[in-house]
Amino acid sequence: MKRQRRPIIGVMGAGDHATETAMRHAYTLGTLIAQKGWILLNGGRNAGVMEASAHGAKEAGGLIVGILPDADRHRASEYLDIPIVTGLGSGRNTINVLSSDVIIACQGGAGTLSEIALAVKAGKPVILLDFEDASLFRGEAGDRLMKVKTPEEAVELVTTILTHQQESQSLT
């Protein structure tokens, strides 16, 4: 019998300039992802959405992988189980996206937009949590880009996406 790999859910969002709302959402996402038994992957830093999602996942007993932009661990979140030091700066966004089964983007800036664009280009499902406008990506992403208002809705949607992915894989 083939062993089922644990899904990796990428949570992307602002670091130093994260809003309180985005950080609350990220903490809840981390908690819910861990409770589902999924692996949380994020940008690994000790700031904003990265820190909050890792904190939530850690408190719920989850496994957290952080893809760090720097060549050392000086800005790594204390909640990471597996810090991946890259020295790639924002180039690490490609690793974040390609290593995730589904991307959940909290509010963010240029780095988050970069991750959304990379995910769309790679054909990854992207869930935009509490985004005002997603029209920039609509034409390119089709039905792979979804908007939700709450972390609970995001996790419900991830569950549906993963179920469809598993069904598709079992047919091949």
DOMAR-242105 format. One line per 2 residues: number of its first residue (from 1); their letters; for each residue x, y, z of N, C-alpha, C. Coordinates in steps of 0.1 Angstrom, whole numbers, plus 5000, padded with zeros to 4 digits. Layout:
<nodes>
NUM> A> X,Y,Z,X,Y,Z,X,Y,Z | ... .
</nodes>
This chain:
<nodes>
1> MK> 5008,4988,5000,5000,5000,5000,5009,5012,5000 | 5006,5022,4991,5013,5034,4990,5010,5043,5002 .
3> RQ> 5020,5049,5009,5019,5058,5020,5015,5072,5015 | 5005,5077,5021,5000,5091,5017,5009,5101,5023 .
5> RR> 5014,5110,5015,5022,5121,5020,5013,5132,5026 | 5018,5138,5037,5011,5149,5044,5011,5161,5035 .
7> PI> 4999,5167,5033,4999,5179,5025,5007,5191,5031 | 5013,5199,5022,5020,5210,5026,5012,5223,5022 .
9> IG> 5009,5231,5032,5001,5243,5029,5009,5255,5032 | 5011,5263,5021,5019,5275,5022,5011,5287,5026 .
11> VM> 5015,5293,5037,5008,5305,5042,5018,5317,5039 | 5014,5326,5031,5022,5337,5026,5015,5351,5031 .
13> GA> 5024,5360,5034,5018,5373,5037,5029,5383,5042 | 5026,5394,5046,5035,5405,5050,5043,5401,5062 .
15> GD> 5056,5406,5062,5064,5404,5074,5064,5416,5083 | 5073,5425,5081,5074,5437,5090,5062,5446,5090 .
17> HA> 5054,5446,5079,5043,5456,5078,5029,5449,5078 | 5029,5437,5084,5016,5430,5086,5006,5437,5095 .
19> TE> 4994,5437,5091,4983,5443,5099,4980,5434,5110 | 4973,5439,5121,4968,5431,5132,4958,5421,5127 .
21> TA> 4950,5424,5117,4940,5415,5112,4947,5404,5105 | 4957,5407,5096,4964,5396,5089,4971,5387,5099 .
23> MR> 4977,5392,5110,4984,5384,5120,4974,5375,5127 | 4962,5380,5131,4952,5372,5137,4948,5361,5128 .
25> HA> 4945,5364,5115,4941,5354,5105,4952,5343,5104 | 4965,5348,5103,4976,5339,5102,4977,5329,5114 .
27> YT> 4976,5334,5126,4976,5326,5138,4966,5315,5137 | 4953,5319,5134,4942,5310,5133,4945,5300,5122 .
29> LG> 4950,5304,5110,4954,5295,5100,4964,5285,5104 | 4974,5289,5111,4984,5280,5116,4978,5269,5125 .
31> TL> 4969,5274,5134,4963,5265,5143,4954,5254,5136 | 4946,5259,5126,4937,5250,5119,4945,5241,5110 .
33> IA> 4956,5245,5104,4964,5237,5095,4970,5225,5104 | 4975,5229,5115,4981,5219,5124,4970,5209,5129 .
35> QK> 4959,5214,5132,4948,5205,5137,4944,5195,5126 | 4945,5199,5113,4942,5190,5102,4953,5179,5100 .
37> GW> 4965,5181,5106,4976,5172,5104,4984,5176,5092 | 4982,5188,5086,4990,5192,5074,5002,5199,5079 .
39> IL> 5012,5200,5070,5024,5207,5073,5023,5222,5069 | 5027,5231,5077,5027,5245,5074,5040,5249,5069 .
41> LN> 5040,5256,5057,5052,5261,5051,5051,5276,5050 | 5061,5284,5054,5060,5298,5052,5074,5304,5050 .
43> GG> 5075,5317,5050,5088,5324,5047,5098,5323,5059 | 5094,5318,5070,5103,5314,5081,5108,5326,5090 .
45> RN> 5105,5338,5087,5110,5349,5095,5102,5351,5108 | 5108,5358,5117,5103,5361,5130,5095,5374,5130 .
47> AG> 5086,5376,5120,5079,5388,5118,5065,5385,5111 | 5055,5393,5114,5043,5393,5107,5036,5380,5105 .
49> VM> 5030,5377,5093,5023,5366,5090,5031,5353,5092 | 5044,5353,5089,5052,5342,5091,5053,5337,5105 .
51> EA> 5056,5347,5114,5057,5344,5128,5043,5340,5134 | 5033,5347,5130,5019,5344,5136,5014,5330,5132 .
53> SA> 5016,5327,5119,5011,5313,5114,5019,5302,5121 | 5033,5304,5122,5041,5294,5129,5037,5293,5143 .
55> HG> 5035,5304,5150,5031,5303,5164,5018,5295,5166 | 5008,5298,5158,4995,5291,5159,4997,5276,5156 .
57> AK> 5005,5273,5146,5007,5259,5143,5015,5252,5154 | 5025,5258,5159,5033,5252,5170,5024,5249,5182 .
59> EA> 5016,5259,5186,5008,5257,5198,4997,5246,5196 | 4994,5243,5184,4985,5232,5181,4992,5219,5178 .
61> GG> 5005,5219,5180,5013,5206,5178,5016,5203,5164 | 5017,5214,5155,5019,5212,5141,5034,5211,5137 .
63> LI> 5037,5208,5125,5050,5208,5119,5052,5220,5110 | 5062,5228,5113,5064,5240,5105,5077,5241,5098 .
65> VG> 5077,5243,5085,5089,5245,5077,5090,5260,5073 | 5101,5266,5075,5103,5279,5071,5114,5281,5061 .
67> IL> 5111,5287,5050,5121,5289,5039,5127,5303,5041 | 5138,5304,5046,5144,5317,5050,5151,5324,5039 .
69> PD> 5150,5337,5038,5156,5344,5027,5171,5346,5029 | 5176,5346,5041,5189,5349,5045,5199,5337,5044 .
71> AD> 5212,5340,5045,5222,5330,5045,5225,5324,5059 | 5217,5329,5069,5218,5324,5083,5205,5324,5089 .
73> RH> 5204,5321,5102,5191,5319,5109,5188,5331,5118 | 5195,5342,5117,5193,5353,5127,5179,5359,5127 .
75> RA> 5172,5358,5116,5158,5363,5116,5147,5352,5116 | 5151,5339,5119,5142,5328,5119,5132,5328,5131 .
77> SE> 5120,5324,5128,5110,5323,5139,5114,5312,5148 | 5112,5314,5161,5115,5304,5171,5105,5292,5170 .
79> YL> 5095,5294,5163,5085,5283,5162,5087,5273,5151 | 5097,5275,5143,5100,5266,5132,5106,5253,5137 .
81> DI> 5101,5242,5130,5107,5229,5133,5118,5227,5123 | 5116,5231,5110,5126,5229,5100,5129,5242,5093 .
83> PI> 5140,5249,5097,5144,5262,5090,5153,5258,5078 | 5149,5263,5067,5157,5260,5055,5164,5274,5051 .
85> VT> 5177,5274,5053,5185,5286,5050,5188,5286,5036 | 5184,5297,5028,5186,5297,5014,5197,5307,5009 .
87> GL> 5197,5319,5015,5206,5330,5010,5201,5335,4997 | 5188,5333,4994,5183,5336,4981,5175,5349,4981 .
89> GS> 5173,5356,4992,5164,5367,4993,5150,5364,4988 | 5145,5373,4980,5131,5370,4975,5130,5359,4965 .
91> GR> 5142,5354,4961,5142,5342,4952,5137,5330,4959 | 5137,5330,4972,5131,5319,4980,5116,5318,4978 .
93> NT> 5110,5328,4972,5095,5327,4970,5092,5316,4960 | 5100,5313,4951,5098,5302,4942,5098,5288,4950 .
95> IN> 5107,5287,4959,5107,5275,4967,5094,5274,4976 | 5090,5285,4982,5078,5285,4989,5066,5280,4981 .
97> VL> 5065,5285,4969,5054,5282,4961,5054,5267,4955 | 5066,5264,4950,5067,5250,4943,5066,5239,4954 .
99> SS> 5070,5242,4966,5070,5232,4977,5056,5230,4983 | 5047,5239,4980,5033,5239,4986,5023,5232,4977 .
101> DV> 5014,5225,4983,5003,5219,4976,4992,5230,4973 | 4990,5238,4982,4980,5249,4982,4986,5261,4988 .
103> II> 4984,5273,4983,4989,5286,4988,4977,5293,4994 | 4979,5298,5006,4969,5307,5012,4977,5321,5014 .
105> AC> 4972,5331,5008,4978,5344,5009,4970,5353,5018 | 4976,5358,5029,4971,5368,5037,4975,5382,5031 .
107> QG> 4969,5392,5036,4973,5405,5031,4988,5407,5031 | 4993,5413,5021,5008,5415,5021,5012,5425,5010 .
109> GA> 5025,5426,5008,5030,5436,4998,5035,5429,4986 | 5046,5435,4981,5052,5430,4968,5057,5416,4969 .
111> GT> 5062,5412,4981,5066,5398,4982,5055,5388,4981 | 5044,5391,4987,5032,5383,4987,5026,5383,4973 .
113> LS> 5026,5394,4966,5021,5395,4952,5030,5386,4943 | 5043,5386,4946,5052,5378,4938,5049,5363,4940 .
115> EI> 5046,5359,4952,5043,5345,4955,5030,5341,4948 | 5020,5350,4949,5007,5347,4942,5010,5346,4927 .
117> AL> 5017,5355,4921,5020,5354,4907,5027,5341,4903 | 5037,5337,4911,5045,5325,4909,5036,5313,4910 .
119> AV> 5027,5313,4920,5017,5302,4922,5008,5301,4910 | 5003,5312,4905,4994,5312,4893,5001,5306,4881 .
121> KA> 5013,5311,4879,5021,5306,4868,5024,5291,4869 | 5026,5286,4881,5029,5272,4883,5016,5263,4883 .
123> GK> 5005,5270,4882,4992,5262,4882,4988,5257,4896 | 4993,5264,4907,4989,5260,4920,4976,5266,4924 .
125> PV> 4968,5260,4932,4956,5266,4938,4960,5277,4948 | 4954,5289,4947,4957,5300,4955,4944,5305,4962 .
127> IL> 4945,5306,4975,4933,5312,4982,4937,5325,4988 | 4930,5335,4984,4932,5349,4989,4924,5351,5001 .
129> LD> 4930,5353,5013,4922,5355,5025,4921,5370,5028 | 4908,5375,5028,4905,5388,5031,4912,5398,5022 .
131> FE> 4912,5395,5009,4917,5405,4999,4906,5413,4994 | 4908,5426,4992,4898,5435,4986,4896,5432,4971 .
133> DA> 4907,5431,4964,4906,5430,4949,4916,5420,4944 | 4911,5411,4936,4919,5401,4930,4919,5401,4915 .
135> SL> 4914,5412,4909,4912,5413,4895,4925,5412,4887 | 4936,5416,4893,4949,5415,4886,4952,5401,4881 .
137> FR> 4948,5391,4889,4952,5377,4886,4941,5369,4879 | 4929,5375,4879,4917,5367,4875,4919,5360,4861 .
139> GE> 4922,5368,4851,4923,5362,4837,4933,5351,4836 | 4944,5353,4842,4955,5343,4842,4952,5330,4850 .
141> AG> 4946,5332,4862,4944,5321,4871,4932,5313,4869 | 4922,5318,4863,4909,5311,4861,4904,5306,4875 .
143> DR> 4900,5294,4876,4893,5289,4888,4903,5285,4899 | 4916,5286,4896,4926,5283,4906,4928,5294,4917 .
145> LM> 4922,5305,4914,4923,5317,4924,4910,5319,4930 | 4909,5317,4944,4897,5318,4951,4898,5328,4962 .
147> KV> 4887,5335,4966,4887,5345,4976,4878,5340,4988 | 4883,5342,5000,4875,5339,5012,4877,5350,5022 .
149> KT> 4868,5351,5032,4869,5361,5042,4875,5357,5055 | 4874,5344,5058,4879,5339,5071,4889,5328,5070 .
151> PE> 4897,5326,5080,4906,5314,5080,4899,5301,5080 | 4887,5301,5086,4879,5288,5086,4875,5285,5072 .
153> EA> 4870,5295,5064,4866,5293,5051,4878,5288,5042 | 4890,5294,5045,4902,5290,5037,4905,5276,5039 .
155> VE> 4905,5271,5052,4908,5257,5055,4897,5248,5049 | 4885,5252,5050,4874,5244,5044,4877,5242,5029 .
157> LV> 4881,5253,5022,4884,5252,5008,4896,5244,5005 | 4907,5245,5014,4918,5236,5012,4914,5221,5013 .
159> TT> 4906,5218,5022,4901,5204,5024,4895,5199,5011 | 4886,5208,5005,4880,5204,4992,4890,5203,4981 .
161> IL> 4900,5212,4980,4910,5211,4970,4918,5198,4971 | 4922,5195,4983,4931,5183,4986,4923,5171,4983 .
163> TH> 4910,5170,4986,4902,5159,4982,4901,5157,4967 | 4899,5168,4960,4899,5167,4945,4913,5162,4940 .
165> QQ> 4924,5167,4945,4937,5163,4941,4939,5149,4943 | 4935,5144,4955,4936,5129,4958,4928,5121,4949 .
167> ES> 4916,5125,4946,4907,5117,4937,4913,5117,4923 | 4919,5128,4918,4925,5129,4905,4937,5119,4905 .
169> QS> 4945,5119,4915,4957,5111,4916,4954,5096,4916 | 4943,5093,4923,4939,5078,4923,4933,5073,4910 .
171> LT> 4929,5082,4901,4925,5078,4888,4936,5076,4878 | 4948,5081,4882,4959,5079,4873,4968,5067,4876 .
</nodes>
